[in-house]
Amino acid sequence: ATVLGHVQRGGEPTPFDRVLATQFGHHAAQLVQAGRFGRMVTLQGGAIGSVEIASVANTQRKIALDHPLLTMARDIGICLGES
């Protein structure tokens, strides 16, 4: 089985979202066709690629508490689960 997931941030998908979903689906189909199972499609530095699922499963990516995106999120009222 192949699972193609899509997380929508809220609201209508943008043209970027639609194109990205198509690119992800195409790349996933190419992986299946090549028999490269156990991989997750990625977007890194603007390029579509893939990584071994085992290399990212059960891991956490940590970012600094003063990261500009976190600061922006707090400023606009997004709850990040902090006390």
N, CA, C and O atoms as a Maestro MAE file, in Angstrom:
{
 s_m_m2io_version
 :::
 2.0.0
}

f_m_ct {
 s_m_title
 :::
 protein
 m_atom[332] {
  # First column is atom index #
  i_m_mmod_type
  r_m_x_coord
  r_m_y_coord
  r_m_z_coord
  i_m_residue_number
  s_m_chain_name
  s_m_pdb_residue_name
  s_m_pdb_atom_name
  i_m_atomic_number
  :::
  1 25 0.844 -1.181 0.000 1 A "ALA " " N  " 7
  2 3 0.000 0.000 0.000 1 A "ALA " " CA " 6
  3 2 0.885 1.239 0.000 1 A "ALA " " C  " 6
  4 15 1.959 1.262 0.602 1 A "ALA " " O  " 8
  5 25 0.413 2.253 -0.682 2 A "THR " " N  " 7
  6 3 1.106 3.539 -0.704 2 A "THR " " CA " 6
  7 2 0.179 4.573 -0.111 2 A "THR " " C  " 6
  8 15 -0.986 4.662 -0.498 2 A "THR " " O  " 8
  9 25 0.682 5.354 0.821 3 A "VAL " " N  " 7
  10 3 -0.120 6.386 1.462 3 A "VAL " " CA " 6
  11 2 0.413 7.740 1.015 3 A "VAL " " C  " 6
  12 15 1.594 8.044 1.182 3 A "VAL " " O  " 8
  13 25 -0.461 8.535 0.452 4 A "LEU " " N  " 7
  14 3 -0.094 9.890 0.055 4 A "LEU " " CA " 6
  15 2 -0.833 10.837 0.976 4 A "LEU " " C  " 6
  16 15 -2.031 11.062 0.809 4 A "LEU " " O  " 8
  17 25 -0.137 11.386 1.935 5 A "GLY " " N  " 7
  18 3 -0.767 12.270 2.908 5 A "GLY " " CA " 6
  19 2 -0.673 13.717 2.487 5 A "GLY " " C  " 6
  20 15 0.214 14.091 1.720 5 A "GLY " " O  " 8
  21 25 -1.580 14.530 2.983 6 A "HIS " " N  " 7
  22 3 -1.556 15.972 2.707 6 A "HIS " " CA " 6
  23 2 -2.072 16.680 3.939 6 A "HIS " " C  " 6
  24 15 -3.157 16.367 4.429 6 A "HIS " " O  " 8
  25 25 -1.321 17.611 4.435 7 A "VAL " " N  " 7
  26 3 -1.740 18.400 5.580 7 A "VAL " " CA " 6
  27 2 -2.094 19.783 5.075 7 A "VAL " " C  " 6
  28 15 -1.260 20.479 4.497 7 A "VAL " " O  " 8
  29 25 -3.327 20.173 5.297 8 A "GLN " " N  " 7
  30 3 -3.760 21.499 4.879 8 A "GLN " " CA " 6
  31 2 -3.656 22.434 6.070 8 A "GLN " " C  " 6
  32 15 -4.118 22.110 7.164 8 A "GLN " " O  " 8
  33 25 -3.057 23.580 5.859 9 A "ARG " " N  " 7
  34 3 -2.814 24.518 6.947 9 A "ARG " " CA " 6
  35 2 -4.071 25.256 7.380 9 A "ARG " " C  " 6
  36 15 -4.082 25.860 8.452 9 A "ARG " " O  " 8
  37 25 -5.084 25.225 6.612 10 A "GLY " " N  " 7
  38 3 -6.306 25.964 6.909 10 A "GLY " " CA " 6
  39 2 -6.679 26.807 5.720 10 A "GLY " " C  " 6
  40 15 -5.809 27.361 5.048 10 A "GLY " " O  " 8
  41 25 -7.956 26.910 5.454 11 A "GLY " " N  " 7
  42 3 -8.398 27.666 4.290 11 A "GLY " " CA " 6
  43 2 -8.238 26.863 3.012 11 A "GLY " " C  " 6
  44 15 -7.937 25.670 3.040 11 A "GLY " " O  " 8
  45 25 -8.440 27.527 1.916 12 A "GLU " " N  " 7
  46 3 -8.340 26.883 0.612 12 A "GLU " " CA " 6
  47 2 -6.876 26.606 0.269 12 A "GLU " " C  " 6
  48 15 -6.002 27.412 0.591 12 A "GLU " " O  " 8
  49 25 -6.602 25.465 -0.388 13 A "PRO " " N  " 7
  50 3 -5.226 25.218 -0.833 13 A "PRO " " CA " 6
  51 2 -4.798 26.293 -1.838 13 A "PRO " " C  " 6
  52 15 -5.577 26.709 -2.695 13 A "PRO " " O  " 8
  53 25 -3.568 26.719 -1.711 14 A "THR " " N  " 7
  54 3 -3.026 27.706 -2.646 14 A "THR " " CA " 6
  55 2 -2.541 26.982 -3.905 14 A "THR " " C  " 6
  56 15 -2.417 25.757 -3.900 14 A "THR " " O  " 8
  57 25 -2.267 27.723 -4.978 15 A "PRO " " N  " 7
  58 3 -1.668 27.070 -6.149 15 A "PRO " " CA " 6
  59 2 -0.376 26.327 -5.790 15 A "PRO " " C  " 6
  60 15 -0.123 25.243 -6.318 15 A "PRO " " O  " 8
  61 25 0.440 26.897 -4.901 16 A "PHE " " N  " 7
  62 3 1.663 26.215 -4.464 16 A "PHE " " CA " 6
  63 2 1.326 24.872 -3.831 16 A "PHE " " C  " 6
  64 15 1.978 23.870 -4.125 16 A "PHE " " O  " 8
  65 25 0.302 24.838 -2.952 17 A "ASP " " N  " 7
  66 3 -0.111 23.590 -2.305 17 A "ASP " " CA " 6
  67 2 -0.495 22.542 -3.341 17 A "ASP " " C  " 6
  68 15 -0.117 21.376 -3.229 17 A "ASP " " O  " 8
  69 25 -1.244 22.963 -4.342 18 A "ARG " " N  " 7
  70 3 -1.722 22.027 -5.365 18 A "ARG " " CA " 6
  71 2 -0.569 21.473 -6.207 18 A "ARG " " C  " 6
  72 15 -0.524 20.279 -6.502 18 A "ARG " " O  " 8
  73 25 0.348 22.341 -6.583 19 A "VAL " " N  " 7
  74 3 1.493 21.896 -7.373 19 A "VAL " " CA " 6
  75 2 2.389 20.988 -6.532 19 A "VAL " " C  " 6
  76 15 2.870 19.964 -7.017 19 A "VAL " " O  " 8
  77 25 2.613 21.363 -5.276 20 A "LEU " " N  " 7
  78 3 3.443 20.551 -4.390 20 A "LEU " " CA " 6
  79 2 2.835 19.165 -4.198 20 A "LEU " " C  " 6
  80 15 3.557 18.169 -4.238 20 A "LEU " " O  " 8
  81 25 1.537 19.086 -3.992 21 A "ALA " " N  " 7
  82 3 0.874 17.791 -3.828 21 A "ALA " " CA " 6
  83 2 1.048 16.938 -5.079 21 A "ALA " " C  " 6
  84 15 1.273 15.732 -4.982 21 A "ALA " " O  " 8
  85 25 0.945 17.553 -6.244 22 A "THR " " N  " 7
  86 3 1.142 16.822 -7.496 22 A "THR " " CA " 6
  87 2 2.579 16.332 -7.612 22 A "THR " " C  " 6
  88 15 2.819 15.193 -8.010 22 A "THR " " O  " 8
  89 25 3.533 17.187 -7.266 23 A "GLN " " N  " 7
  90 3 4.938 16.788 -7.315 23 A "GLN " " CA " 6
  91 2 5.227 15.653 -6.338 23 A "GLN " " C  " 6
  92 15 5.939 14.708 -6.676 23 A "GLN " " O  " 8
  93 25 4.675 15.743 -5.126 24 A "PHE " " N  " 7
  94 3 4.877 14.682 -4.138 24 A "PHE " " CA " 6
  95 2 4.299 13.362 -4.649 24 A "PHE " " C  " 6
  96 15 4.946 12.318 -4.558 24 A "PHE " " O  " 8
  97 25 3.087 13.414 -5.182 25 A "GLY " " N  " 7
  98 3 2.453 12.199 -5.703 25 A "GLY " " CA " 6
  99 2 3.251 11.589 -6.839 25 A "GLY " " C  " 6
  100 15 3.419 10.371 -6.901 25 A "GLY " " O  " 8
  101 25 3.742 12.428 -7.736 26 A "HIS " " N  " 7
  102 3 4.541 11.951 -8.871 26 A "HIS " " CA " 6
  103 2 5.821 11.289 -8.372 26 A "HIS " " C  " 6
  104 15 6.182 10.205 -8.831 26 A "HIS " " O  " 8
  105 25 6.502 11.935 -7.440 27 A "HIS " " N  " 7
  106 3 7.748 11.376 -6.922 27 A "HIS " " CA " 6
  107 2 7.490 10.063 -6.180 27 A "HIS " " C  " 6
  108 15 8.261 9.113 -6.310 27 A "HIS " " O  " 8
  109 25 6.410 10.012 -5.408 28 A "ALA " " N  " 7
  110 3 6.062 8.782 -4.691 28 A "ALA " " CA " 6
  111 2 5.795 7.646 -5.678 28 A "ALA " " C  " 6
  112 15 6.223 6.514 -5.454 28 A "ALA " " O  " 8
  113 25 5.090 7.946 -6.767 29 A "ALA " " N  " 7
  114 3 4.815 6.928 -7.781 29 A "ALA " " CA " 6
  115 2 6.110 6.447 -8.437 29 A "ALA " " C  " 6
  116 15 6.253 5.262 -8.736 29 A "ALA " " O  " 8
  117 25 7.053 7.367 -8.660 30 A "GLN " " N  " 7
  118 3 8.343 6.979 -9.233 30 A "GLN " " CA " 6
  119 2 9.114 6.062 -8.274 30 A "GLN " " C  " 6
  120 15 9.759 5.109 -8.708 30 A "GLN " " O  " 8
  121 25 9.043 6.355 -6.972 31 A "LEU " " N  " 7
  122 3 9.700 5.497 -5.985 31 A "LEU " " CA " 6
  123 2 9.106 4.088 -6.012 31 A "LEU " " C  " 6
  124 15 9.841 3.100 -5.977 31 A "LEU " " O  " 8
  125 25 7.780 3.999 -6.073 32 A "VAL " " N  " 7
  126 3 7.115 2.695 -6.126 32 A "VAL " " CA " 6
  127 2 7.524 1.954 -7.395 32 A "VAL " " C  " 6
  128 15 7.853 0.768 -7.352 32 A "VAL " " O  " 8
  129 25 7.503 2.652 -8.509 33 A "GLN " " N  " 7
  130 3 7.858 2.032 -9.789 33 A "GLN " " CA " 6
  131 2 9.297 1.496 -9.757 33 A "GLN " " C  " 6
  132 15 9.595 0.461 -10.354 33 A "GLN " " O  " 8
  133 25 10.169 2.200 -9.065 34 A "ALA " " N  " 7
  134 3 11.572 1.783 -8.964 34 A "ALA " " CA " 6
  135 2 11.795 0.748 -7.857 34 A "ALA " " C  " 6
  136 15 12.916 0.281 -7.658 34 A "ALA " " O  " 8
  137 25 10.720 0.391 -7.135 35 A "GLY " " N  " 7
  138 3 10.846 -0.579 -6.056 35 A "GLY " " CA " 6
  139 2 11.557 -0.032 -4.834 35 A "GLY " " C  " 6
  140 15 12.102 -0.796 -4.037 35 A "GLY " " O  " 8
  141 25 11.557 1.283 -4.679 36 A "ARG " " N  " 7
  142 3 12.240 1.926 -3.545 36 A "ARG " " CA " 6
  143 2 11.218 2.202 -2.438 36 A "ARG " " C  " 6
  144 15 10.751 3.328 -2.264 36 A "ARG " " O  " 8
  145 25 10.892 1.156 -1.708 37 A "PHE " " N  " 7
  146 3 9.891 1.250 -0.652 37 A "PHE " " CA " 6
  147 2 10.535 1.698 0.651 37 A "PHE " " C  " 6
  148 15 11.758 1.669 0.787 37 A "PHE " " O  " 8
  149 25 9.703 2.115 1.618 38 A "GLY " " N  " 7
  150 3 10.213 2.530 2.916 38 A "GLY " " CA " 6
  151 2 10.835 3.919 2.892 38 A "GLY " " C  " 6
  152 15 11.677 4.244 3.728 38 A "GLY " " O  " 8
  153 25 10.417 4.733 1.934 39 A "ARG " " N  " 7
  154 3 10.949 6.086 1.810 39 A "ARG " " CA " 6
  155 2 9.819 7.099 1.950 39 A "ARG " " C  " 6
  156 15 8.657 6.787 1.690 39 A "ARG " " O  " 8
  157 25 10.170 8.309 2.361 40 A "MET " " N  " 7
  158 3 9.219 9.407 2.496 40 A "MET " " CA " 6
  159 2 9.648 10.520 1.542 40 A "MET " " C  " 6
  160 15 10.821 10.890 1.498 40 A "MET " " O  " 8
  161 25 8.698 11.044 0.787 41 A "VAL " " N  " 7
  162 3 8.986 12.143 -0.134 41 A "VAL " " CA " 6
  163 2 9.201 13.415 0.678 41 A "VAL " " C  " 6
  164 15 8.491 13.674 1.650 41 A "VAL " " O  " 8
  165 25 10.195 14.208 0.261 42 A "THR " " N  " 7
  166 3 10.551 15.422 0.998 42 A "THR " " CA " 6
  167 2 10.645 16.631 0.072 42 A "THR " " C  " 6
  168 15 10.757 16.501 -1.148 42 A "THR " " O  " 8
  169 25 10.598 17.789 0.681 43 A "LEU " " N  " 7
  170 3 10.897 19.054 0.014 43 A "LEU " " CA " 6
  171 2 12.011 19.695 0.827 43 A "LEU " " C  " 6
  172 15 11.796 20.122 1.961 43 A "LEU " " O  " 8
  173 25 13.197 19.761 0.244 44 A "GLN " " N  " 7
  174 3 14.338 20.337 0.946 44 A "GLN " " CA " 6
  175 2 15.040 21.316 0.023 44 A "GLN " " C  " 6
  176 15 15.489 20.952 -1.064 44 A "GLN " " O  " 8
  177 25 15.130 22.560 0.465 45 A "GLY " " N  " 7
  178 3 15.788 23.574 -0.344 45 A "GLY " " CA " 6
  179 2 15.125 23.787 -1.688 45 A "GLY " " C  " 6
  180 15 15.787 24.136 -2.666 45 A "GLY " " O  " 8
  181 25 13.827 23.581 -1.738 46 A "GLY " " N  " 7
  182 3 13.083 23.776 -2.978 46 A "GLY " " CA " 6
  183 2 13.111 22.583 -3.918 46 A "GLY " " C  " 6
  184 15 12.503 22.635 -4.987 46 A "GLY " " O  " 8
  185 25 13.805 21.502 -3.549 47 A "ALA " " N  " 7
  186 3 13.907 20.321 -4.411 47 A "ALA " " CA " 6
  187 2 13.137 19.150 -3.808 47 A "ALA " " C  " 6
  188 15 13.161 18.937 -2.595 47 A "ALA " " O  " 8
  189 25 12.457 18.397 -4.663 48 A "ILE " " N  " 7
  190 3 11.746 17.204 -4.238 48 A "ILE " " CA " 6
  191 2 12.755 16.063 -4.157 48 A "ILE " " C  " 6
  192 15 13.570 15.882 -5.062 48 A "ILE " " O  " 8
  193 25 12.699 15.306 -3.084 49 A "GLY " " N  " 7
  194 3 13.588 14.168 -2.901 49 A "GLY " " CA " 6
  195 2 12.922 13.150 -2.010 49 A "GLY " " C  " 6
  196 15 11.698 13.145 -1.874 49 A "GLY " " O  " 8
  197 25 13.710 12.289 -1.403 50 A "SER " " N  " 7
  198 3 13.155 11.315 -0.469 50 A "SER " " CA " 6
  199 2 14.227 10.912 0.534 50 A "SER " " C  " 6
  200 15 15.425 11.052 0.287 50 A "SER " " O  " 8
  201 25 13.766 10.411 1.663 51 A "VAL " " N  " 7
  202 3 14.642 9.904 2.716 51 A "VAL " " CA " 6
  203 2 14.061 8.587 3.218 51 A "VAL " " C  " 6
  204 15 12.870 8.319 3.064 51 A "VAL " " O  " 8
  205 25 14.923 7.772 3.821 52 A "GLU " " N  " 7
  206 3 14.456 6.539 4.451 52 A "GLU " " CA " 6
  207 2 13.530 6.910 5.609 52 A "GLU " " C  " 6
  208 15 13.880 7.747 6.441 52 A "GLU " " O  " 8
  209 25 12.365 6.297 5.663 53 A "ILE " " N  " 7
  210 3 11.431 6.585 6.753 53 A "ILE " " CA " 6
  211 2 12.084 6.290 8.101 53 A "ILE " " C  " 6
  212 15 11.879 7.028 9.065 53 A "ILE " " O  " 8
  213 25 12.868 5.218 8.172 54 A "ALA " " N  " 7
  214 3 13.515 4.849 9.433 54 A "ALA " " CA " 6
  215 2 14.436 5.948 9.945 54 A "ALA " " C  " 6
  216 15 14.670 6.046 11.150 54 A "ALA " " O  " 8
  217 25 14.963 6.780 9.040 55 A "SER " " N  " 7
  218 3 15.888 7.829 9.477 55 A "SER " " CA " 6
  219 2 15.176 9.022 10.103 55 A "SER " " C  " 6
  220 15 15.817 9.857 10.742 55 A "SER " " O  " 8
  221 25 13.862 9.113 9.930 56 A "VAL " " N  " 7
  222 3 13.118 10.244 10.498 56 A "VAL " " CA " 6
  223 2 12.029 9.820 11.474 56 A "VAL " " C  " 6
  224 15 11.476 10.659 12.185 56 A "VAL " " O  " 8
  225 25 11.714 8.532 11.517 57 A "ALA " " N  " 7
  226 3 10.668 8.046 12.421 57 A "ALA " " CA " 6
  227 2 11.128 8.181 13.865 57 A "ALA " " C  " 6
  228 15 12.285 7.921 14.195 57 A "ALA " " O  " 8
  229 25 10.211 8.588 14.702 58 A "ASN " " N  " 7
  230 3 10.469 8.720 16.137 58 A "ASN " " CA " 6
  231 2 11.608 9.679 16.454 58 A "ASN " " C  " 6
  232 15 12.332 9.481 17.429 58 A "ASN " " O  " 8
  233 25 11.772 10.708 15.645 59 A "THR " " N  " 7
  234 3 12.770 11.733 15.920 59 A "THR " " CA " 6
  235 2 12.074 13.075 16.051 59 A "THR " " C  " 6
  236 15 10.950 13.248 15.578 59 A "THR " " O  " 8
  237 25 12.729 14.006 16.681 60 A "GLN " " N  " 7
  238 3 12.190 15.345 16.824 60 A "GLN " " CA " 6
  239 2 13.199 16.340 16.275 60 A "GLN " " C  " 6
  240 15 14.403 16.221 16.502 60 A "GLN " " O  " 8
  241 25 12.690 17.309 15.560 61 A "ARG " " N  " 7
  242 3 13.539 18.406 15.108 61 A "ARG " " CA " 6
  243 2 13.345 19.552 16.086 61 A "ARG " " C  " 6
  244 15 12.222 20.007 16.301 61 A "ARG " " O  " 8
  245 25 14.414 20.008 16.667 62 A "LYS " " N  " 7
  246 3 14.318 21.080 17.652 62 A "LYS " " CA " 6
  247 2 14.799 22.388 17.032 62 A "LYS " " C  " 6
  248 15 15.757 22.425 16.260 62 A "LYS " " O  " 8
  249 25 14.102 23.454 17.396 63 A "ILE " " N  " 7
  250 3 14.508 24.781 16.945 63 A "ILE " " CA " 6
  251 2 14.608 25.687 18.174 63 A "ILE " " C  " 6
  252 15 13.980 25.435 19.202 63 A "ILE " " O  " 8
  253 25 15.395 26.725 18.047 64 A "ALA " " N  " 7
  254 3 15.593 27.652 19.165 64 A "ALA " " CA " 6
  255 2 14.289 28.350 19.520 64 A "ALA " " C  " 6
  256 15 13.489 28.681 18.645 64 A "ALA " " O  " 8
  257 25 14.084 28.568 20.811 65 A "LEU " " N  " 7
  258 3 12.856 29.228 21.260 65 A "LEU " " CA " 6
  259 2 12.724 30.650 20.731 65 A "LEU " " C  " 6
  260 15 11.622 31.197 20.695 65 A "LEU " " O  " 8
  261 25 13.844 31.257 20.317 66 A "ASP " " N  " 7
  262 3 13.788 32.612 19.771 66 A "ASP " " CA " 6
  263 2 13.822 32.622 18.233 66 A "ASP " " C  " 6
  264 15 14.105 33.655 17.626 66 A "ASP " " O  " 8
  265 25 13.534 31.471 17.607 67 A "HIS " " N  " 7
  266 3 13.501 31.390 16.143 67 A "HIS " " CA " 6
  267 2 12.464 32.389 15.608 67 A "HIS " " C  " 6
  268 15 11.383 32.517 16.183 67 A "HIS " " O  " 8
  269 25 12.776 33.087 14.529 68 A "PRO " " N  " 7
  270 3 11.857 34.103 13.997 68 A "PRO " " CA " 6
  271 2 10.450 33.586 13.700 68 A "PRO " " C  " 6
  272 15 9.480 34.322 13.880 68 A "PRO " " O  " 8
  273 25 10.319 32.346 13.252 69 A "LEU " " N  " 7
  274 3 8.978 31.823 12.979 69 A "LEU " " CA " 6
  275 2 8.181 31.604 14.258 69 A "LEU " " C  " 6
  276 15 6.970 31.824 14.281 69 A "LEU " " O  " 8
  277 25 8.857 31.171 15.326 70 A "LEU " " N  " 7
  278 3 8.166 31.019 16.607 70 A "LEU " " CA " 6
  279 2 7.764 32.374 17.162 70 A "LEU " " C  " 6
  280 15 6.662 32.529 17.689 70 A "LEU " " O  " 8
  281 25 8.645 33.352 17.047 71 A "THR " " N  " 7
  282 3 8.333 34.707 17.506 71 A "THR " " CA " 6
  283 2 7.122 35.244 16.760 71 A "THR " " C  " 6
  284 15 6.213 35.804 17.373 71 A "THR " " O  " 8
  285 25 7.105 35.079 15.447 72 A "MET " " N  " 7
  286 3 5.977 35.545 14.642 72 A "MET " " CA " 6
  287 2 4.692 34.840 15.073 72 A "MET " " C  " 6
  288 15 3.655 35.482 15.239 72 A "MET " " O  " 8
  289 25 4.760 33.512 15.257 73 A "ALA " " N  " 7
  290 3 3.572 32.752 15.647 73 A "ALA " " CA " 6
  291 2 3.011 33.270 16.966 73 A "ALA " " C  " 6
  292 15 1.804 33.473 17.101 73 A "ALA " " O  " 8
  293 25 3.893 33.480 17.933 74 A "ARG " " N  " 7
  294 3 3.436 34.009 19.226 74 A "ARG " " CA " 6
  295 2 2.810 35.399 19.065 74 A "ARG " " C  " 6
  296 15 1.779 35.705 19.664 74 A "ARG " " O  " 8
  297 25 3.460 36.232 18.239 75 A "ASP " " N  " 7
  298 3 2.982 37.599 18.036 75 A "ASP " " CA " 6
  299 2 1.569 37.643 17.446 75 A "ASP " " C  " 6
  300 15 0.800 38.558 17.737 75 A "ASP " " O  " 8
  301 25 1.233 36.651 16.617 76 A "ILE " " N  " 7
  302 3 -0.095 36.673 15.998 76 A "ILE " " CA " 6
  303 2 -1.105 35.794 16.745 76 A "ILE " " C  " 6
  304 15 -2.225 35.580 16.282 76 A "ILE " " O  " 8
  305 25 -0.676 35.283 17.928 77 A "GLY " " N  " 7
  306 3 -1.621 34.596 18.804 77 A "GLY " " CA " 6
  307 2 -1.728 33.103 18.612 77 A "GLY " " C  " 6
  308 15 -2.693 32.500 19.082 77 A "GLY " " O  " 8
  309 25 -0.776 32.481 17.939 78 A "ILE " " N  " 7
  310 3 -0.825 31.031 17.764 78 A "ILE " " CA " 6
  311 2 -0.319 30.371 19.049 78 A "ILE " " C  " 6
  312 15 0.749 30.716 19.553 78 A "ILE " " O  " 8
  313 25 -1.096 29.418 19.572 79 A "CYS " " N  " 7
  314 3 -0.710 28.692 20.784 79 A "CYS " " CA " 6
  315 2 0.238 27.572 20.393 79 A "CYS " " C  " 6
  316 15 -0.077 26.746 19.536 79 A "CYS " " O  " 8
  317 25 1.399 27.552 21.027 80 A "LEU " " N  " 7
  318 3 2.416 26.552 20.736 80 A "LEU " " CA " 6
  319 2 2.538 25.522 21.847 80 A "LEU " " C  " 6
  320 15 3.517 24.779 21.910 80 A "LEU " " O  " 8
  321 25 1.541 25.481 22.722 81 A "GLY " " N  " 7
  322 3 1.533 24.507 23.805 81 A "GLY " " CA " 6
  323 2 2.455 24.863 24.954 81 A "GLY " " C  " 6
  324 15 2.768 24.014 25.789 81 A "GLY " " O  " 8
  325 25 2.887 26.100 25.001 82 A "GLU " " N  " 7
  326 3 3.772 26.534 26.061 82 A "GLU " " CA " 6
  327 2 2.964 26.990 27.255 82 A "GLU " " C  " 6
  328 15 1.787 27.328 27.131 82 A "GLU " " O  " 8
  329 25 3.593 26.999 28.398 83 A "SER " " N  " 7
  330 3 2.923 27.478 29.622 83 A "SER " " CA " 6
  331 2 2.795 28.969 29.601 83 A "SER " " C  " 6
  332 15 2.260 29.556 30.541 83 A "SER " " O  " 8
  :::
 }
 m_bond[331] {
  # First column is bond index #
  i_m_from
  i_m_to
  i_m_order
  :::
  1 1 2 1
  2 2 3 1
  3 3 4 2
  4 3 5 1
  5 5 6 1
  6 6 7 1
  7 7 8 2
  8 7 9 1
  9 9 10 1
  10 10 11 1
  11 11 12 2
  12 11 13 1
  13 13 14 1
  14 14 15 1
  15 15 16 2
  16 15 17 1
  17 17 18 1
  18 18 19 1
  19 19 20 2
  20 19 21 1
  21 21 22 1
  22 22 23 1
  23 23 24 2
  24 23 25 1
  25 25 26 1
  26 26 27 1
  27 27 28 2
  28 27 29 1
  29 29 30 1
  30 30 31 1
  31 31 32 2
  32 31 33 1
  33 33 34 1
  34 34 35 1
  35 35 36 2
  36 35 37 1
  37 37 38 1
  38 38 39 1
  39 39 40 2
  40 39 41 1
  41 41 42 1
  42 42 43 1
  43 43 44 2
  44 43 45 1
  45 45 46 1
  46 46 47 1
  47 47 48 2
  48 47 49 1
  49 49 50 1
  50 50 51 1
  51 51 52 2
  52 51 53 1
  53 53 54 1
  54 54 55 1
  55 55 56 2
  56 55 57 1
  57 57 58 1
  58 58 59 1
  59 59 60 2
  60 59 61 1
  61 61 62 1
  62 62 63 1
  63 63 64 2
  64 63 65 1
  65 65 66 1
  66 66 67 1
  67 67 68 2
  68 67 69 1
  69 69 70 1
  70 70 71 1
  71 71 72 2
  72 71 73 1
  73 73 74 1
  74 74 75 1
  75 75 76 2
  76 75 77 1
  77 77 78 1
  78 78 79 1
  79 79 80 2
  80 79 81 1
  81 81 82 1
  82 82 83 1
  83 83 84 2
  84 83 85 1
  85 85 86 1
  86 86 87 1
  87 87 88 2
  88 87 89 1
  89 89 90 1
  90 90 91 1
  91 91 92 2
  92 91 93 1
  93 93 94 1
  94 94 95 1
  95 95 96 2
  96 95 97 1
  97 97 98 1
  98 98 99 1
  99 99 100 2
  100 99 101 1
  101 101 102 1
  102 102 103 1
  103 103 104 2
  104 103 105 1
  105 105 106 1
  106 106 107 1
  107 107 108 2
  108 107 109 1
  109 109 110 1
  110 110 111 1
  111 111 112 2
  112 111 113 1
  113 113 114 1
  114 114 115 1
  115 115 116 2
  116 115 117 1
  117 117 118 1
  118 118 119 1
  119 119 120 2
  120 119 121 1
  121 121 122 1
  122 122 123 1
  123 123 124 2
  124 123 125 1
  125 125 126 1
  126 126 127 1
  127 127 128 2
  128 127 129 1
  129 129 130 1
  130 130 131 1
  131 131 132 2
  132 131 133 1
  133 133 134 1
  134 134 135 1
  135 135 136 2
  136 135 137 1
  137 137 138 1
  138 138 139 1
  139 139 140 2
  140 139 141 1
  141 141 142 1
  142 142 143 1
  143 143 144 2
  144 143 145 1
  145 145 146 1
  146 146 147 1
  147 147 148 2
  148 147 149 1
  149 149 150 1
  150 150 151 1
  151 151 152 2
  152 151 153 1
  153 153 154 1
  154 154 155 1
  155 155 156 2
  156 155 157 1
  157 157 158 1
  158 158 159 1
  159 159 160 2
  160 159 161 1
  161 161 162 1
  162 162 163 1
  163 163 164 2
  164 163 165 1
  165 165 166 1
  166 166 167 1
  167 167 168 2
  168 167 169 1
  169 169 170 1
  170 170 171 1
  171 171 172 2
  172 171 173 1
  173 173 174 1
  174 174 175 1
  175 175 176 2
  176 175 177 1
  177 177 178 1
  178 178 179 1
  179 179 180 2
  180 179 181 1
  181 181 182 1
  182 182 183 1
  183 183 184 2
  184 183 185 1
  185 185 186 1
  186 186 187 1
  187 187 188 2
  188 187 189 1
  189 189 190 1
  190 190 191 1
  191 191 192 2
  192 191 193 1
  193 193 194 1
  194 194 195 1
  195 195 196 2
  196 195 197 1
  197 197 198 1
  198 198 199 1
  199 199 200 2
  200 199 201 1
  201 201 202 1
  202 202 203 1
  203 203 204 2
  204 203 205 1
  205 205 206 1
  206 206 207 1
  207 207 208 2
  208 207 209 1
  209 209 210 1
  210 210 211 1
  211 211 212 2
  212 211 213 1
  213 213 214 1
  214 214 215 1
  215 215 216 2
  216 215 217 1
  217 217 218 1
  218 218 219 1
  219 219 220 2
  220 219 221 1
  221 221 222 1
  222 222 223 1
  223 223 224 2
  224 223 225 1
  225 225 226 1
  226 226 227 1
  227 227 228 2
  228 227 229 1
  229 229 230 1
  230 230 231 1
  231 231 232 2
  232 231 233 1
  233 233 234 1
  234 234 235 1
  235 235 236 2
  236 235 237 1
  237 237 238 1
  238 238 239 1
  239 239 240 2
  240 239 241 1
  241 241 242 1
  242 242 243 1
  243 243 244 2
  244 243 245 1
  245 245 246 1
  246 246 247 1
  247 247 248 2
  248 247 249 1
  249 249 250 1
  250 250 251 1
  251 251 252 2
  252 251 253 1
  253 253 254 1
  254 254 255 1
  255 255 256 2
  256 255 257 1
  257 257 258 1
  258 258 259 1
  259 259 260 2
  260 259 261 1
  261 261 262 1
  262 262 263 1
  263 263 264 2
  264 263 265 1
  265 265 266 1
  266 266 267 1
  267 267 268 2
  268 267 269 1
  269 269 270 1
  270 270 271 1
  271 271 272 2
  272 271 273 1
  273 273 274 1
  274 274 275 1
  275 275 276 2
  276 275 277 1
  277 277 278 1
  278 278 279 1
  279 279 280 2
  280 279 281 1
  281 281 282 1
  282 282 283 1
  283 283 284 2
  284 283 285 1
  285 285 286 1
  286 286 287 1
  287 287 288 2
  288 287 289 1
  289 289 290 1
  290 290 291 1
  291 291 292 2
  292 291 293 1
  293 293 294 1
  294 294 295 1
  295 295 296 2
  296 295 297 1
  297 297 298 1
  298 298 299 1
  299 299 300 2
  300 299 301 1
  301 301 302 1
  302 302 303 1
  303 303 304 2
  304 303 305 1
  305 305 306 1
  306 306 307 1
  307 307 308 2
  308 307 309 1
  309 309 310 1
  310 310 311 1
  311 311 312 2
  312 311 313 1
  313 313 314 1
  314 314 315 1
  315 315 316 2
  316 315 317 1
  317 317 318 1
  318 318 319 1
  319 319 320 2
  320 319 321 1
  321 321 322 1
  322 322 323 1
  323 323 324 2
  324 323 325 1
  325 325 326 1
  326 326 327 1
  327 327 328 2
  328 327 329 1
  329 329 330 1
  330 330 331 1
  331 331 332 2
  :::
 }
}
